[in-house]
Amino acid sequence: MAISYNKLWKLLIDKDMKRKELKDLSGVSQNVMSKLSKNQAVSMDSMEKICEVLRCDIGDVMEFIHTPTNVEK
């Protein structure tokens, strides 16, 4: 299963907010922002901070993408 933060980037566009502004307002590190841009896992603490700034639910900023396993092929 893979993680996608495409919803986060779309939400930032809708709110006319830059990534740097989100980083500054939420207090997450540049390392977290880098991981988000690469669709890598970040801590729930970081996701909570982002959701608090954006006033949204975690499902509004991320989703799990189902990838077939060898068993399912």
FENCORSUL-V309744 format. One line per field, one symbol per residue. psi: psi as a letter, one per 20 degrees, with the letter a starting at -180 (. if undefined). A space follows every 50 residues. Layout:
psi=???
This chain:
psi=pqqpkhhghhhgghjlpqhhgggghhjqrhgghggghjlqprqhgghggg hggilrqhiiirqppppqrhhi.
